Amino acid sequence: MQQETIQNLEHLTEIRLAEFNALEGSLARAGAINFFLTSVGKVFVIFLGAFVGTREVASQLIGAANINTVIYTTAGLLIVVLAGLEAAFKWEKSSVELKILATTCRTIIREGTSTLEKVRILATDEEKLQGVEKLLDSLDAKLNEAQGKAAALGINVARDMRYWLRRQASV
């Protein structure tokens, strides 16, 4: 009976490690998207800022003040909108935090996998049972913490986990 309990707990531990893997993938993707958004936004702000800086030269060369005013006002408005979006969504900051959290998940996966293998080679079933219970409790606590941090950063962890569970069921 104890052997069956150990096997069930080991299987549950493997599921938790797989959940960490799915979470790590979601966080890494979200971090990459946020990094892309902040990078593109910065490039456009720099380009439009340089463009707006040419207003006086363009007015002297082209001379059509009304058209220049509309074009340069639109460019200035785009700069403000892009800067506002970055300030509101904090893509750069959340990108860094998401990447750190994804790296933390990867570290937990590595440590959990190593610990599980160490537990499997213990001499007695009692030691194995205690070891796998301790590991599972630790993984549950760390997964709850990581999911909470991800949710605070705007990542819909529940949706991603449902997708992952459906995918695992079809394999």
HELIX and SHEET records of a PDB file:
HELIX    1   1 GLN A    2  VAL A   52  1                                  51    
HELIX    2   2 ARG A   55  ILE A   62  1                                   8    
HELIX    3   3 ALA A   65  PHE A   89  1                                  25    
HELIX    4   4 TRP A   91  ARG A  120  1                                  30    
HELIX    5   5 ASP A  125  ALA A  152  1                                  28    
HELIX    6   6 VAL A  157  SER A  170  1                                  14    
END                                                                             
